[in-house]
């Protein structure tokens, strides 16, 4: 299981021309940074994303630190409700307090997306009890555990660090977060490598989950589907979504999934044998025996 990951960066800028939203999805500019195999996306956001980015980043950091203290599924579910309430309160506070006007007028938010993470997660499906059952297992009878393991591989941190240091800052913009807020606290109180701590605390999922049913490649033996999207040893069972990607791709997967669906649909249509008539339908009207045969042939065609 893989997912792309992003980290936020906020600048104080007094030379903004407008504080009004200029785009539909909040992305004012988008580009790619490449160095060898490493591919990262850099996005500049307008003011329409302030209300969603800030509460989500802060609430996710709290959730990530506190979720490990709850081992029971019931307590984790309670904590999830608390997390949603906390996120909603932050969003409400930001919307109705003067801080929103300040952020919209004097800040610029950039997002750094790691498109090819090395870190891998897992999806585990286990029965709720160990007793053998001959009935089919339904979703209510199993426990599903998803662990994406964001940034668990140190090479992902180093890739983000190289891109972070390569992005040039405008001399008229001052980096507020994390340099002015998080970096001094992390270095003085904890003695951390501040950038690594920042990425592990405040990184956000891109929600482009993929590679849990990988397609067969020339180099790898760990695969689930072949090039026709057929599951191994089950040729009539197909999988067609982002889970078949051998690795994370360099862009959002919506168009790639649409292309996979189009290709699979086309192959299924072409593999279906067209109906061929072996006998002509026309016949002499004066022959009652032929009339009965043609009627039977018409019924067979309609049923097919």
N, C-alpha and C positions, 0 to 999 in steps of 0.2 A: 504494500500500500504506500502510495506517495501522494504528496500534495505540495504545491508551491506555497511559498511563505513570503510575507512582506514585513518591512519595518518602517515606521513613520519618522519624519524629520520636519520640525517646525521652525520657520524663520520669522523674525520680526522685520518687516519691510515698511518703510514710510513712503515709498514711491509708487504705491499701488494706484492705478488709475480709477478703479471702481471696486466697490465691495459687494456688488450685485452678482448673482450667479450668471455665468455666461454660457454654460453648457447644460445639456439635459442630464447627463450622468455624473457631472461634477469633475470630470477630467478635462483640464484645460490644455494640457500638452502631454504627449506620450512618446517615449523613445526607447531604444535598446542600447545596452552596453555589452560589448563582447571582448573577451580575451581568451583565446584558445577555445576550449570546450565550454567555458563559463558564459552563460547568457543571462543577463538581468534586464528587467524593465524598470524604467524610471518614469514616474507620473507626477505631474504638477496639478494640484487640485484647486478649484475655486472655492468661494465661500459657501456653496450649497452643501458641502460635505462636513462642515464643522460640527453640526449637531450629531452626526452619526459617528465620525471618526474619534472624537475625543472621549465620549462615554464608552465606546467599545474598547478603546485601548486601555483606559484606566480599569474598567471592570474586568477585562480579560486578565490583566496582571494580578488582580486580587484573586480571581478564580483560580489561576494557575498555582498560586502559592498556598491556597487554603484547601484545594481539592484533595491533596495527598493525605490530609489528616482524617478523612472519612473513609473507612474501609467497608462499611455496610452500604449496600445499594440503596436502602431506604434513606439513610442520612445523606447520601450523595444526591438523591432526588430532591430532598428538602433544600439542600444547598443550591441546587440549580434554580429553584424558585426564588431563593434569596438573591442569587446573582441577577436574575431577570429584574427583580424589583429594584435592586441597587443601580442597575444600568438605566432603568426607566427614570429613577430619581435624578441621576446625573444629567440625562437628556432634558428633563423638565427644568432643572435648575439652569442649565446652559441656555435654554430657550427664553426664559423669562427674566434672567439676570443681566445686568449691564456687561458682564463678561463676554456674552455672545457678540455684542456690538464691537467690543474691542478686538476680539479674535477675527471677526469678519473684515474689519477695516485695516488692521495692521499686521496680519500674519499671512504667511504662505506655507501651505503644507505640501510636502513631497513624500512620495511612497517609493520605496526600493523593493522590487520583487525579485526573489531568487527563483528562477524558472527551472533550473535543473538541479534540484537538491540531491545529494548523495544519501542522506538519511532515509531509512525505510521503516515503515510501521507494519502493523499486522492487524488482521481481522480473525477473531477466534469465535467459533460457534460450538457450544457445548450443551449437552442435555442438562436439564435442571436437576435430575437425579441420575444415579448410576445404574438403576435397574434397567434391564433389557426390555424393550417393548417392540412388539411386532407392528404396532400402528405407525403410520407416517408421522414424523415429527413436524409439528406446526411451529410457527413463530412463538406462540405462547408457551411452548414446551422447552424452549432453548434459551440460553443466555448468550447474548452477542456482545463481545468486548472488542472495541475499536481503539487502537493505540497508534497514532500517526507518528509519534517520535520526532516532532519538529526539532531540527537543528541538533540532533544527538550526535551527528558526525562532526568532528572538529573542522573538517575541511569546508563545510558549509559556512561556518563562522568566518573562516579566513577569506572565503570568496566574497562574502558581504563586506568584510573589512577593506579588501582591495578596491572594490567598487566605491565604497563610502569615501575612501581617501582620494579617489581619482576624480570625483565630482567637484568641479570648481564652484566656489561660492562667489556670489556677487558682493563686491566690496561695500555696497550700501545695505546689505542684509545681514542681520545678526542671528546666529543660530541659538534659539531659545531652548529647544528640546531636541536632543538630550544634553547638549554641551553645557548650558548654563544651569540647568535644573538637576539632571540626574548624575552627570559626571562628577561634580565635586562631592556629592553625598556618597556615591559608591566608593570613591577613592579614599576619602577621609574616614568614614565609619567602617567600611568593610575591607578595604585594601584589595578590591576586586580589579581584575581586568575589566574596566568599566564598559568597554564595547561588548564583550562577551556577556556580561551580566545584563546589559541593556537588551540585547537580542533575545536572550532567553526569557526575559520578563515581559517585554512589550511587543514581541513579534506577533503577527496576526495571521491566521490561516487565509489562504486565497480561495478555499472551498472548491478546488478543482481536483477532487480525489480521482486517482487513476492507478493502473498497474496491478490491481489485485487479481486479474485473470489475464496475465500477460500473453501476448501473441508470440508464436515461435519465431526465433531469429536464427541466423547462421551460427552465432557465437555461443548462445546460451542453451542450456538444457532445462532450465526452470521455466516451463511454459504450461499454459492451460488450453489455449486455442491455437489452431493453425492459421495459415494465410487465408483460408475461406471462412474464418470465424467459427469453425466447428470445434466443439469440445473434444479433448483427447478421449479416444475410445467410445465416443458417443457422437457419431457423425451427423445425426439428425437433430442434435441440440446445438443451437447457435447462441453466441453472446455478442451483442452489438452496442457498446457504449464505451465510455472512457476507460473502463477497467481493462480493456484489451491492449492499451498502449504499453509497449515494452518499457517506456520511460516517460517522464514528464516532457511535454513539448514546450516550444518557445513562445507560445501564445495561448490565450484562452481557448479551451477545447470545443466550443460550441460548433464552429464550422467544420472541424475535423470529425466530430460525432455525426453531423448531418451528412458529410461525405461518406462515412462508413455505412450509415443507414441507406443512402442512395445506392451505393455499390452492392450491399447485401440484397436489397430489394430487386435490383436489376439481375443479379445472378440467380436469385430464386425464380424470377419470371422466366429467364432463358432456360433454366434447367427443367422446367415443366414441359412435358411432351404435349404438343398441340393435338387436338382432336382431329382424327382423320376418318373420313367416310370411306368405307371399303366397298359399299354398294350404292349405286345411284338411287335417289328417291323417286325419280320419275318412272312411270310404269304404264302399261296399257290399262285403260279403265275397264275394258271388258273382261279382264282376268280377275275373278274374285280372290283366287289364292294369292296373287301378287299384292292385291290390296291389303290383305291381312298381314303379309310379311312387311310391307312398307309401313303400316301402322305400328307394328312392333318396333321397327327400326327407329321411327320418329320418337317413340316413347323412350327408347334407350338413349338417344341423343339428348333429349330434354332432361333425363335424369342425370346424365353426366355433366 
